[in-house]
Amino acid sequence: MGRREQSAAGEGAARRAGLAGGAAGLLAGAALTALAAGRSPGLRVELAAEAEWLLAASAGALFLAGLAFLGKRLRSAWRAGEALAEERRALERDIAAHQQLEAAHARLAQAVDQAAEGIALTDPGGRLEYLNPAFQRITGFGPGELRAAAELDDVPADGEPSLAGALASPSGWKGEVRVRRRDGTPLLLEVAVSPVRGADGRAISRVLLARDLTEERRVHDQQRHSQRLEAVGTLAGGIAHDFNNLLSVINGYARMALGSVTPDHPAHEDLGEILAAGGRAATLTRQLLAFGRRQVMRPEVLHLDEVVAGVEKMLRRLIPEDIALLTRPGAGLRRVRLDPMQLEQVLVNLVVNARDATPAGGRIEIATAGVLLGEADPRRDREAPPGDYLCLSVADDGVGMDEATLARCFEPFFTTKAPGKGTGLGLSTVYGIVRQSRGFVRVESQPHRGTRFELYFPFAEEGAAAAPGQPASSNAGPARPGETVLVVEDEPQLRELLRSHLAACGYRALVAADGAQALTLLEGGERADVLLSDVVMPQLSGPELARRFRARFPDSVVVFMSGYAEDAVAEQVAMARGEAVIEKPAGLDSVASVIRGLLDGRAAPRPSPAKGRLDPPDGARGDRAGAPSRH
């Protein structure tokens, strides 16, 4: 029997029990009434007995009816309790789901607030209504301060996208846009815009993701620019090194020819012009070698402000009276390790470039200061380690340079001047010298707002000593009987020129095309008092040949001919007594003087045509590489 049938049967029994109980109650009531009326004793006894029976039956029926009713109520209450429990469980599930949803929303809000990329949301009308902290940090706008994307847009060039245009795109957009911070600083942003659609598929909002590419692009452009300059420098330095050998031959034979004719000879003036042109060509090669970081350096530990003070008088002679030259030396600066002659060359080139940028008069300021460049400092070159640097700055208030010119200002032979007004090597020389000195250059410039060059050099280590000097040259006196020079040079014409000149000076000259050939001569029994050798040669390098030569002839002397700084090993060899380095292209008299000085046991300084004077070919002629014309 089902629960429904059982419930109905129970209810019927309860009704029957109730009717029986009611009838019994009526009978009992009638019997009690008769007793109360005083009828016959016998009848009273019988009626009393019946009444007692009826009362007992009535009580039993009522008990059964009560039990049935109570059971019904209990079942009803149990069902109500089950329903209430289910409702409570459902409510608990709803509360748990709501809490999970709130937790998910909180995590999402935290993720958006803590995201490194900028995130912004628009309202249906396209107005910005939410900016996460990263977006605020990137743009400089606080909550509620930025409503329209157009407030961020820089003035785009023709065809360049804008942030407002990106947000207006119906299907989303991704790309790069140029904007400006609240303070006007230009920014480059990588932007992705996506529409947020409602249930009906229509866009109800847009979400904008932005990443600041400004610093990343700056570093990338700096790296690309450095690589381009490195490639050009390698090419220029290689060409200049080979050209130095040819210039040595041209200038050497021209000088020998000039010495063989009298001043009134028709060829005397022509030979002088050849020598003058050769000198200018030698200056250009030195500048190319400087740009390619391949020239021979003579570094010394010095106070940079002393060098500036020493060259200041000459700098003032290079500028007209309507340009003020100011110097601001730093206080208590530590020493740096630099070549003083090259540093003077740098100052001359920068001041002359500043002079040419201020044709209507103005001011040039030279300043020094100690600076600390941290890991994230935008002034630090990507290849330079963080730390303390000495900053030498040269600033002017002249015409300045635009971005396109600024990007190329250090390239050799690049100039905006008219033909014949400059070679375009002024700033490239500065760049090469600074880089070869383990420093780096920064330049800031805007049209009509001047230019500022900043040169950063690492400080010298405490206790660092100056580089040893070179032997001082003496007059090229005649050779003593029997003195022999072994000339080792892989350039045939230069080798023959050296042999001829040394023979004319009275030396017995042996020649070899490379180190291996020189060893063959020595092993064949030849003896030499002097080894005159190139540094970079096939098969056997100059320093290795010198080591073997000195082992065979301990009392001999060694002279290296070096074209660029990759021969730096020769600098180490030249520290020993009886050894020297000659920078190509060197004059024949200089070679003979150094050899005579070493043989006589006298010290002689660096025998270079540039010794004792500056070579500002672009300086005196005025070559501001990359300076735009004044409008």
LOTORDREN-462908 format. One record per residue (C-alpha): residue number from 1; residue in one letter; z, x, y. Coordinates in Angstrom, 2 decimals, always signed. Example, Ala and Ser with C-alpha at 12.3 -4.5 7.8 and 13.67 -1.06 7.14 Angstrom:
BEGIN
nr, rest, up, east, north
1, A, +7.80, +12.30, -4.50
2, S, +7.14, +13.67, -1.06
//
This chain:
BEGIN
nr, rest, up, east, north
1, M, +0.00, +0.00, +0.00
2, G, -0.94, +1.39, +3.44
3, R, +1.41, +2.00, +6.30
4, R, +0.06, -1.01, +8.16
5, E, +0.66, -3.38, +5.12
6, Q, +4.13, -1.91, +4.55
7, S, +5.00, -2.50, +8.19
8, A, +3.78, -6.14, +8.01
9, A, +5.76, -6.82, +4.78
10, G, +8.88, -5.37, +6.33
11, E, +8.50, -7.57, +9.35
12, G, +8.07, -10.69, +7.11
13, A, +11.21, -9.92, +5.09
14, A, +13.08, -9.44, +8.31
15, R, +11.91, -12.87, +9.53
16, R, +12.91, -14.52, +6.23
17, A, +16.27, -12.86, +6.23
18, G, +16.78, -14.06, +9.76
19, L, +15.97, -17.71, +8.83
20, A, +18.27, -17.57, +5.81
21, G, +21.01, -16.11, +7.90
22, G, +20.54, -18.89, +10.44
23, A, +20.77, -21.64, +7.80
24, A, +23.81, -20.13, +6.29
25, G, +25.38, -19.96, +9.68
26, L, +24.72, -23.69, +10.27
27, L, +26.30, -24.61, +6.94
28, A, +29.26, -22.42, +7.62
29, G, +29.63, -24.00, +11.01
30, A, +29.53, -27.49, +9.53
31, A, +32.17, -26.61, +6.94
32, L, +34.43, -25.21, +9.56
33, T, +33.94, -28.33, +11.64
34, A, +34.92, -30.56, +8.70
35, L, +38.01, -28.52, +8.05
36, A, +38.83, -28.76, +11.65
37, A, +38.45, -32.58, +11.43
38, G, +41.17, -32.78, +8.80
39, R, +39.32, -34.22, +5.87
40, S, +40.69, -34.24, +2.21
41, P, +42.40, -31.14, +1.07
42, G, +40.11, -30.80, -1.96
43, L, +37.09, -31.06, +0.12
44, R, +38.55, -28.65, +2.56
45, V, +39.10, -26.11, -0.22
46, E, +35.54, -26.50, -1.48
47, L, +34.10, -26.35, +1.96
48, A, +36.14, -23.29, +2.78
49, A, +34.86, -21.55, -0.32
50, E, +31.30, -22.52, +0.53
51, A, +31.83, -21.39, +4.06
52, E, +33.15, -18.06, +2.97
53, W, +30.12, -17.64, +0.67
54, L, +27.77, -18.68, +3.42
55, L, +29.42, -16.33, +5.88
56, A, +29.08, -13.46, +3.41
57, A, +25.45, -14.33, +2.78
58, S, +24.86, -14.63, +6.51
59, A, +26.38, -11.16, +7.12
60, G, +24.20, -9.62, +4.41
61, A, +21.07, -11.19, +5.84
62, L, +21.96, -10.05, +9.33
63, F, +22.57, -6.52, +8.03
64, L, +19.19, -6.44, +6.35
65, A, +17.53, -7.81, +9.45
66, G, +19.27, -5.18, +11.57
67, L, +18.20, -2.45, +9.23
68, A, +14.61, -3.66, +9.41
69, F, +14.72, -3.86, +13.20
70, L, +16.34, -0.46, +13.47
71, G, +13.70, +1.05, +11.22
72, K, +11.01, -0.48, +13.32
73, R, +12.51, +0.97, +16.47
74, L, +13.02, +4.32, +14.86
75, R, +9.40, +4.43, +13.77
76, S, +8.28, +3.42, +17.25
77, A, +10.54, +6.04, +18.81
78, W, +9.24, +8.70, +16.40
79, R, +5.67, +7.84, +17.30
80, A, +6.52, +7.97, +21.00
81, G, +8.23, +11.33, +20.50
82, E, +5.18, +12.71, +18.69
83, A, +2.94, +11.53, +21.49
84, L, +5.28, +13.06, +24.07
85, A, +5.37, +16.38, +22.18
86, E, +1.59, +16.45, +21.98
87, E, +1.38, +15.78, +25.69
88, R, +3.82, +18.60, +26.34
89, R, +1.85, +20.97, +24.14
90, A, -1.34, +19.99, +25.95
91, L, +0.36, +20.59, +29.29
92, E, +1.59, +24.00, +28.10
93, R, -1.94, +24.89, +27.03
94, D, -3.25, +23.81, +30.44
95, I, -0.59, +25.88, +32.20
96, A, -1.38, +28.94, +30.05
97, A, -5.10, +28.57, +30.70
98, H, -4.43, +28.20, +34.42
99, Q, -2.25, +31.30, +34.42
100, Q, -4.94, +33.26, +32.60
101, L, -7.50, +32.08, +35.12
102, E, -5.24, +33.08, +37.99
103, A, -4.65, +36.50, +36.40
104, A, -8.40, +36.97, +35.97
105, H, -8.95, +36.01, +39.61
106, A, -6.21, +38.45, +40.66
107, R, -7.80, +41.27, +38.63
108, L, -11.19, +40.45, +40.11
109, A, -9.72, +40.45, +43.62
110, Q, -8.02, +43.80, +42.94
111, A, -11.25, +45.24, +41.57
112, V, -13.18, +44.10, +44.65
113, D, -10.49, +45.36, +47.02
114, Q, -10.19, +48.73, +45.29
115, A, -13.90, +49.29, +44.61
116, A, -15.35, +52.52, +46.03
117, E, -18.54, +50.69, +47.05
118, G, -18.61, +48.29, +49.96
119, I, -18.77, +44.60, +49.00
120, A, -19.45, +41.74, +51.40
121, L, -19.96, +37.97, +50.94
122, T, -21.82, +35.59, +53.22
123, D, -21.38, +31.89, +53.79
124, P, -24.27, +29.46, +53.19
125, G, -25.53, +30.17, +56.70
126, G, -25.82, +33.90, +56.05
127, R, -22.81, +34.94, +58.17
128, L, -20.53, +37.59, +56.76
129, E, -17.22, +35.98, +55.80
130, Y, -15.61, +38.66, +53.61
131, L, -15.62, +42.47, +53.73
132, N, -13.72, +44.46, +51.15
133, P, -11.68, +47.50, +52.34
134, A, -14.43, +49.94, +51.33
135, F, -17.00, +48.04, +53.41
136, Q, -14.56, +48.05, +56.33
137, R, -14.00, +51.80, +55.90
138, I, -17.73, +52.52, +55.74
139, T, -18.69, +50.43, +58.77
140, G, -15.53, +50.75, +60.87
141, F, -15.23, +46.96, +61.26
142, G, -11.96, +45.20, +60.35
143, P, -11.47, +41.72, +58.81
144, G, -13.11, +39.04, +60.90
145, E, -14.65, +41.52, +63.34
146, L, -18.15, +41.53, +61.85
147, R, -20.03, +38.26, +61.47
148, A, -23.73, +39.10, +61.65
149, A, -25.47, +41.87, +59.74
150, A, -27.64, +42.51, +62.78
151, E, -24.58, +44.00, +64.51
152, L, -24.77, +46.90, +62.03
153, D, -28.52, +47.48, +62.09
154, D, -29.85, +50.62, +63.68
155, V, -33.14, +50.16, +65.49
156, P, -35.53, +50.55, +62.54
157, A, -38.88, +52.24, +62.86
158, D, -41.99, +50.30, +62.06
159, G, -41.98, +49.35, +58.42
160, E, -38.36, +50.39, +57.80
161, P, -36.10, +47.71, +56.28
162, S, -33.06, +46.33, +58.06
163, L, -29.77, +45.00, +56.71
164, A, -30.36, +41.60, +58.28
165, G, -33.77, +41.43, +56.61
166, A, -32.26, +42.39, +53.27
167, L, -29.71, +39.57, +53.48
168, A, -32.44, +37.08, +54.38
169, S, -34.45, +37.89, +51.25
170, P, -34.49, +34.72, +49.10
171, S, -34.60, +36.46, +45.71
172, G, -32.39, +39.47, +46.38
173, W, -33.19, +42.97, +47.61
174, K, -32.42, +46.60, +46.77
175, G, -33.13, +49.73, +48.78
176, E, -31.93, +51.99, +51.61
177, V, -31.24, +50.91, +55.18
178, R, -30.14, +52.78, +58.28
179, V, -27.20, +51.27, +60.13
180, R, -24.62, +52.34, +62.69
181, R, -20.86, +52.26, +62.43
182, R, -18.80, +50.45, +64.98
183, D, -18.43, +53.76, +66.90
184, G, -22.22, +54.29, +66.88
185, T, -22.32, +56.93, +64.13
186, P, -25.57, +56.61, +62.14
187, L, -25.25, +55.81, +58.44
188, L, -27.64, +55.65, +55.51
189, L, -26.67, +52.91, +53.04
190, E, -27.94, +52.11, +49.58
191, V, -27.85, +48.30, +49.50
192, A, -28.21, +45.66, +46.78
193, V, -28.26, +41.97, +47.79
194, S, -27.98, +39.18, +45.18
195, P, -27.94, +35.40, +45.79
196, V, -25.03, +33.32, +44.48
197, R, -26.39, +29.97, +43.21
198, G, -24.65, +26.64, +42.76
199, A, -24.98, +24.15, +39.88
200, D, -28.22, +22.81, +41.37
201, G, -29.76, +26.30, +41.48
202, R, -29.71, +26.64, +45.26
203, A, -28.28, +29.74, +46.91
204, I, -24.88, +28.95, +48.38
205, S, -23.96, +32.53, +49.30
206, R, -25.03, +36.15, +48.97
207, V, -23.15, +39.16, +47.72
208, L, -23.95, +42.54, +49.25
209, L, -23.13, +45.87, +47.59
210, A, -23.33, +48.97, +49.81
211, R, -22.90, +52.69, +49.06
212, D, -22.74, +55.30, +51.80
213, L, -25.47, +57.90, +51.16
214, T, -25.06, +59.75, +54.46
215, E, -23.14, +62.78, +53.19
216, E, -24.97, +62.87, +49.85
217, R, -28.33, +62.85, +51.62
218, R, -27.14, +65.49, +54.08
219, V, -26.13, +67.81, +51.24
220, H, -29.38, +67.07, +49.39
221, D, -31.48, +67.78, +52.48
222, Q, -29.48, +70.95, +53.14
223, Q, -30.06, +72.10, +49.57
224, R, -33.76, +71.33, +49.75
225, H, -34.02, +73.07, +53.10
226, S, -32.19, +76.13, +51.75
227, Q, -34.45, +76.23, +48.71
228, R, -37.54, +76.02, +50.89
229, L, -36.28, +78.79, +53.15
230, E, -35.32, +80.84, +50.11
231, A, -38.82, +80.51, +48.69
232, V, -40.44, +81.39, +52.01
233, G, -38.00, +84.27, +52.44
234, T, -38.79, +85.65, +49.00
235, L, -42.49, +85.53, +49.77
236, A, -42.08, +86.98, +53.25
237, G, -39.74, +89.72, +52.08
238, G, -42.06, +90.74, +49.26
239, I, -45.05, +90.90, +51.57
240, A, -43.07, +92.80, +54.19
241, H, -41.87, +95.34, +51.62
242, D, -45.42, +96.08, +50.50
243, F, -46.62, +96.06, +54.09
244, N, -43.98, +98.65, +54.98
245, N, -45.66, +101.13, +52.66
246, L, -49.03, +100.52, +54.35
247, L, -47.45, +100.86, +57.79
248, S, -45.87, +104.14, +56.79
249, V, -49.32, +105.41, +55.89
250, I, -51.00, +104.04, +59.05
251, N, -48.31, +105.26, +61.43
252, G, -47.96, +108.58, +59.63
253, Y, -51.62, +109.53, +59.73
254, A, -51.94, +108.27, +63.31
255, R, -48.99, +110.44, +64.36
256, M, -50.45, +113.48, +62.55
257, A, -53.80, +112.89, +64.21
258, L, -52.17, +112.43, +67.61
259, G, -50.36, +115.73, +67.21
260, S, -53.59, +117.52, +66.43
261, V, -55.39, +116.58, +69.68
262, T, -54.70, +117.46, +73.28
263, P, -53.72, +114.80, +75.80
264, D, -57.13, +115.00, +77.46
265, H, -58.95, +114.40, +74.17
266, P, -60.95, +111.10, +74.12
267, A, -59.13, +109.95, +70.97
268, H, -55.63, +110.63, +72.30
269, E, -55.25, +107.27, +74.03
270, D, -56.74, +105.38, +71.09
271, L, -54.35, +107.03, +68.67
272, G, -51.47, +106.10, +70.99
273, E, -52.54, +102.46, +70.85
274, I, -52.66, +102.62, +67.06
275, L, -49.10, +103.94, +67.01
276, A, -47.94, +101.28, +69.46
277, A, -49.49, +98.52, +67.37
278, G, -47.96, +100.06, +64.24
279, G, -44.56, +100.03, +65.92
280, R, -44.88, +96.34, +66.76
281, A, -45.98, +95.63, +63.19
282, A, -42.97, +97.54, +61.88
283, T, -40.73, +95.36, +64.05
284, L, -42.30, +92.22, +62.58
285, T, -41.78, +93.47, +59.04
286, R, -38.12, +94.17, +59.82
287, Q, -37.77, +90.60, +61.03
288, L, -39.45, +89.27, +57.89
289, L, -37.15, +91.40, +55.79
290, A, -34.20, +90.06, +57.77
291, F, -35.30, +86.49, +57.13
292, G, -35.80, +87.23, +53.44
293, R, -32.37, +88.96, +53.37
294, R, -33.96, +92.16, +52.13
295, Q, -33.33, +94.58, +54.95
296, V, -30.91, +97.44, +54.60
297, M, -27.56, +96.58, +56.21
298, R, -24.97, +98.99, +57.59
299, P, -21.85, +96.80, +57.59
300, E, -18.66, +97.85, +59.35
301, V, -15.24, +96.24, +59.59
302, L, -15.04, +95.26, +63.25
303, H, -13.68, +92.84, +65.83
304, L, -16.52, +90.50, +66.68
305, D, -15.28, +89.93, +70.25
306, E, -15.64, +93.67, +70.92
307, V, -19.29, +93.49, +69.90
308, V, -19.84, +90.49, +72.18
309, A, -18.17, +92.28, +75.08
310, G, -20.24, +95.40, +74.45
311, V, -23.57, +93.56, +74.55
312, E, -22.66, +91.09, +77.34
313, K, -24.03, +93.24, +80.17
314, M, -27.41, +93.55, +78.45
315, L, -27.47, +89.80, +77.74
316, R, -26.95, +89.06, +81.43
317, R, -30.04, +91.12, +82.23
318, L, -32.10, +88.89, +79.93
319, I, -31.38, +85.63, +81.80
320, P, -32.21, +84.58, +85.36
321, E, -29.58, +84.07, +88.04
322, D, -29.76, +80.26, +87.85
323, I, -28.32, +80.34, +84.31
324, A, -24.59, +80.96, +83.97
325, L, -23.47, +82.99, +80.95
326, L, -19.91, +82.27, +79.89
327, T, -17.91, +83.96, +77.13
328, R, -14.79, +82.51, +75.52
329, P, -13.27, +85.00, +73.08
330, G, -10.77, +83.71, +70.55
331, A, -7.19, +84.92, +70.48
332, G, -5.80, +87.06, +67.67
333, L, -8.86, +86.88, +65.44
334, R, -9.00, +88.96, +62.30
335, R, -11.81, +91.43, +61.67
336, V, -15.10, +90.74, +59.90
337, R, -17.47, +92.97, +57.94
338, L, -20.85, +92.98, +59.72
339, D, -23.64, +95.30, +60.74
340, P, -23.03, +95.72, +64.51
341, M, -26.68, +96.44, +65.27
342, Q, -27.82, +93.33, +63.42
343, L, -25.11, +91.26, +65.10
344, E, -26.34, +92.39, +68.50
345, Q, -29.85, +91.39, +67.43
346, V, -28.55, +87.93, +66.52
347, L, -26.87, +87.50, +69.90
348, V, -29.98, +88.64, +71.77
349, N, -32.22, +86.20, +69.90
350, L, -29.86, +83.25, +70.38
351, V, -29.27, +83.91, +74.08
352, V, -32.98, +84.34, +74.76
353, N, -33.72, +81.13, +72.89
354, A, -31.05, +79.38, +74.97
355, R, -32.61, +80.85, +78.12
356, D, -36.00, +79.42, +77.22
357, A, -34.41, +76.03, +76.59
358, T, -33.05, +75.88, +80.17
359, P, -36.12, +76.50, +82.38
360, A, -34.55, +74.64, +85.32
361, G, -31.26, +76.52, +85.11
362, G, -28.04, +75.65, +83.36
363, R, -25.36, +77.37, +81.34
364, I, -25.06, +79.34, +78.12
365, E, -21.69, +79.70, +76.44
366, I, -20.73, +82.24, +73.76
367, A, -17.44, +81.51, +72.01
368, T, -15.50, +82.78, +69.01
369, A, -12.76, +80.99, +67.09
370, G, -11.04, +81.00, +63.73
371, V, -11.59, +77.83, +61.71
372, L, -10.38, +76.49, +58.39
373, L, -13.13, +74.75, +56.40
374, G, -11.82, +72.47, +53.67
375, E, -13.60, +71.16, +50.61
376, A, -14.76, +67.98, +52.35
377, D, -15.45, +69.51, +55.77
378, P, -19.03, +68.55, +56.77
379, R, -19.41, +71.86, +58.60
380, R, -19.07, +73.87, +55.39
381, D, -22.25, +75.04, +53.70
382, R, -22.51, +73.82, +50.12
383, E, -22.67, +77.42, +48.82
384, A, -19.74, +78.67, +50.90
385, P, -16.24, +78.45, +49.39
386, P, -13.53, +76.61, +51.34
387, G, -11.28, +78.85, +53.40
388, D, -10.85, +80.65, +56.73
389, Y, -13.94, +81.64, +58.69
390, L, -14.76, +83.19, +62.04
391, C, -17.09, +80.94, +64.02
392, L, -19.43, +82.49, +66.61
393, S, -21.12, +79.77, +68.67
394, V, -23.91, +79.94, +71.23
395, A, -24.46, +76.69, +73.13
396, D, -26.74, +75.65, +75.97
397, D, -27.29, +72.49, +78.01
398, G, -31.09, +72.67, +77.88
399, V, -33.88, +70.49, +76.55
400, G, -32.64, +70.35, +72.96
401, M, -34.64, +69.58, +69.82
402, D, -35.62, +66.38, +68.04
403, E, -34.90, +65.82, +64.34
404, A, -38.33, +66.92, +63.13
405, T, -38.16, +70.19, +65.08
406, L, -34.54, +70.76, +64.08
407, A, -35.49, +70.55, +60.41
408, R, -37.98, +73.43, +60.78
409, C, -36.37, +75.62, +63.44
410, F, -35.49, +78.43, +60.98
411, E, -38.91, +78.62, +59.35
412, P, -40.74, +81.87, +60.10
413, F, -43.70, +81.61, +62.49
414, F, -42.77, +78.03, +63.46
415, T, -42.72, +77.55, +67.21
416, T, -43.60, +74.85, +69.71
417, K, -44.58, +77.38, +72.33
418, A, -48.12, +77.96, +73.47
419, P, -50.13, +80.62, +71.60
420, G, -49.15, +84.12, +72.62
421, K, -45.72, +83.06, +73.92
422, G, -43.77, +84.00, +70.81
423, T, -44.04, +84.88, +67.15
424, G, -41.73, +82.18, +65.80
425, L, -39.44, +84.75, +64.16
426, G, -36.44, +84.62, +66.51
427, L, -34.36, +82.03, +64.72
428, S, -35.62, +82.95, +61.27
429, T, -34.30, +86.47, +61.91
430, V, -30.93, +85.02, +62.91
431, Y, -30.85, +82.93, +59.76
432, G, -31.67, +85.85, +57.49
433, I, -29.16, +88.26, +59.04
434, V, -26.33, +85.73, +58.88
435, R, -27.08, +84.78, +55.29
436, Q, -27.33, +88.41, +54.23
437, S, -23.92, +88.96, +55.87
438, R, -22.45, +86.29, +53.53
439, G, -22.29, +83.77, +56.35
440, F, -24.09, +80.53, +57.16
441, V, -25.55, +78.79, +60.20
442, R, -25.13, +75.25, +61.54
443, V, -27.13, +73.85, +64.43
444, E, -26.63, +70.65, +66.41
445, S, -29.16, +69.45, +68.94
446, Q, -30.49, +66.32, +70.61
447, P, -33.39, +65.98, +73.04
448, H, -32.26, +66.61, +76.62
449, R, -28.65, +67.16, +75.53
450, G, -28.71, +70.84, +74.61
451, T, -28.33, +72.87, +71.44
452, R, -25.37, +74.49, +69.73
453, F, -25.66, +77.19, +67.08
454, E, -22.57, +77.91, +65.00
455, L, -22.44, +81.08, +62.88
456, Y, -19.68, +81.24, +60.27
457, F, -18.57, +84.56, +58.73
458, P, -15.81, +85.18, +56.17
459, F, -12.99, +87.40, +57.37
460, A, -12.79, +90.92, +55.98
461, E, -10.12, +91.56, +53.39
462, E, -6.97, +93.18, +54.66
463, G, -7.21, +96.95, +54.46
464, A, -11.02, +96.93, +54.14
465, A, -12.61, +100.14, +55.31
466, A, -15.80, +100.61, +57.25
467, A, -18.90, +101.64, +55.39
468, P, -19.43, +105.39, +55.24
469, G, -21.89, +106.73, +57.74
470, Q, -25.16, +108.47, +57.00
471, P, -25.73, +112.14, +57.59
472, A, -26.82, +112.88, +61.12
473, S, -30.34, +114.17, +61.52
474, S, -31.12, +117.48, +63.08
475, N, -34.35, +118.73, +64.52
476, A, -36.98, +119.14, +61.84
477, G, -36.82, +122.90, +61.66
478, P, -39.09, +124.89, +59.39
479, A, -38.45, +125.17, +55.70
480, R, -36.94, +128.31, +54.25
481, P, -39.00, +130.28, +51.77
482, G, -39.09, +128.73, +48.34
483, E, -37.54, +125.34, +49.27
484, T, -39.14, +122.68, +47.11
485, V, -39.22, +118.89, +47.54
486, L, -40.04, +116.55, +44.66
487, V, -41.71, +113.42, +46.12
488, V, -41.56, +110.37, +43.85
489, E, -43.45, +107.36, +45.28
490, D, -45.56, +104.75, +43.51
491, E, -47.79, +104.06, +46.55
492, P, -50.57, +106.69, +46.30
493, Q, -51.45, +106.90, +49.99
494, L, -47.83, +107.18, +51.09
495, R, -47.17, +109.77, +48.38
496, E, -50.07, +111.93, +49.59
497, L, -49.01, +111.52, +53.23
498, L, -45.49, +112.73, +52.46
499, R, -46.81, +115.67, +50.44
500, S, -49.15, +116.69, +53.26
501, H, -46.48, +116.46, +55.96
502, L, -43.83, +118.32, +53.98
503, A, -46.34, +121.05, +53.17
504, A, -47.11, +121.30, +56.88
505, C, -43.37, +121.77, +57.50
506, G, -43.34, +124.72, +55.11
507, Y, -41.94, +123.07, +51.98
508, R, -43.39, +123.41, +48.55
509, A, -44.11, +119.75, +47.64
510, L, -44.34, +118.34, +44.13
511, V, -45.49, +114.74, +43.66
512, A, -44.96, +112.12, +40.93
513, A, -46.02, +108.49, +40.75
514, D, -42.84, +107.29, +39.04
515, G, -39.55, +108.44, +37.56
516, A, -40.92, +109.17, +34.13
517, Q, -43.60, +111.45, +35.55
518, A, -41.00, +113.23, +37.65
519, L, -38.86, +113.92, +34.57
520, T, -41.90, +115.30, +32.80
521, L, -42.43, +117.78, +35.65
522, L, -38.79, +118.87, +35.54
523, E, -38.77, +119.20, +31.78
524, G, -41.88, +121.36, +32.09
525, G, -39.88, +123.97, +33.99
526, E, -40.36, +122.91, +37.62
527, R, -37.38, +123.28, +39.93
528, A, -36.69, +121.33, +43.14
529, D, -34.10, +121.58, +45.90
530, V, -34.70, +118.05, +47.19
531, L, -35.52, +114.75, +45.49
532, L, -37.31, +112.38, +47.88
533, S, -37.64, +109.14, +45.93
534, D, -38.42, +105.48, +46.32
535, V, -35.75, +103.18, +44.90
536, V, -37.63, +100.40, +43.13
537, M, -40.21, +101.91, +40.79
538, P, -41.69, +101.10, +37.39
539, Q, -40.21, +102.59, +34.20
540, L, -37.33, +104.44, +35.86
541, S, -35.48, +103.45, +39.04
542, G, -34.73, +105.88, +41.84
543, P, -30.91, +105.90, +41.35
544, E, -31.26, +106.63, +37.62
545, L, -33.74, +109.41, +38.32
546, A, -31.31, +110.83, +40.90
547, R, -28.48, +110.83, +38.37
548, R, -30.55, +112.86, +35.90
549, F, -31.87, +115.11, +38.67
550, R, -28.37, +115.96, +39.94
551, A, -27.19, +116.62, +36.38
552, R, -29.95, +119.23, +36.05
553, F, -29.60, +120.64, +39.58
554, P, -26.03, +120.06, +40.83
555, D, -26.56, +121.83, +44.17
556, S, -29.65, +119.82, +45.10
557, V, -29.85, +116.96, +47.60
558, V, -31.28, +113.45, +47.22
559, V, -33.00, +111.29, +49.83
560, F, -33.88, +107.67, +49.02
561, M, -36.57, +105.69, +50.81
562, S, -35.53, +102.04, +50.81
563, G, -37.46, +99.04, +52.00
564, Y, -34.97, +96.19, +51.54
565, A, -31.49, +95.22, +50.48
566, E, -32.24, +94.73, +46.81
567, D, -32.09, +98.52, +46.76
568, A, -28.37, +98.22, +47.53
569, V, -27.56, +100.43, +44.56
570, A, -28.98, +103.27, +46.63
571, E, -26.28, +102.59, +49.21
572, Q, -23.67, +103.35, +46.57
573, V, -25.42, +106.56, +45.55
574, A, -25.75, +107.62, +49.19
575, M, -21.98, +107.74, +49.60
576, A, -21.91, +111.11, +47.87
577, R, -22.25, +114.35, +49.76
578, G, -25.81, +115.60, +49.94
579, E, -27.46, +112.19, +49.68
580, A, -28.98, +109.81, +52.22
581, V, -31.03, +106.63, +52.56
582, I, -34.06, +106.35, +54.85
583, E, -35.23, +102.87, +55.80
584, K, -38.96, +102.24, +55.55
585, P, -41.15, +102.54, +57.50
586, A, -39.66, +105.79, +58.71
587, G, -41.37, +108.39, +60.83
588, L, -42.45, +111.61, +59.17
589, D, -40.32, +113.64, +61.57
590, S, -37.31, +111.55, +60.55
591, V, -37.89, +112.35, +56.89
592, A, -38.16, +116.06, +57.62
593, S, -35.06, +115.96, +59.85
594, V, -32.89, +114.31, +57.22
595, I, -34.05, +116.75, +54.55
596, R, -33.35, +119.73, +56.84
597, G, -29.95, +118.33, +57.80
598, L, -28.88, +117.84, +54.20
599, L, -30.08, +121.28, +53.18
600, D, -28.22, +122.85, +56.09
601, G, -25.08, +120.95, +55.15
602, R, -25.00, +118.96, +58.35
603, A, -24.36, +115.17, +58.46
604, A, -26.99, +113.04, +60.09
605, P, -26.98, +109.33, +60.98
606, R, -29.40, +106.74, +59.79
607, P, -32.89, +107.96, +60.74
608, S, -34.51, +104.66, +61.58
609, P, -36.90, +103.90, +64.43
610, A, -34.47, +101.11, +65.38
611, K, -31.48, +103.46, +65.64
612, G, -29.81, +103.35, +69.05
613, R, -31.79, +100.40, +70.38
614, L, -32.27, +96.70, +69.74
615, D, -35.46, +95.12, +68.51
616, P, -35.60, +91.69, +70.17
617, P, -39.35, +91.13, +69.90
618, D, -38.90, +87.41, +70.24
619, G, -35.94, +87.85, +72.57
620, A, -37.64, +89.63, +75.42
621, R, -40.81, +87.58, +75.01
622, G, -38.82, +84.35, +74.73
623, D, -39.41, +82.49, +71.48
624, R, -37.38, +79.37, +71.08
625, A, -38.46, +78.27, +67.66
626, G, -38.60, +74.56, +67.62
627, A, -37.71, +73.85, +71.26
628, P, -39.48, +70.71, +72.47
629, S, -41.17, +70.69, +75.83
630, R, -39.31, +69.19, +78.75
631, H, -40.63, +65.79, +79.80
//
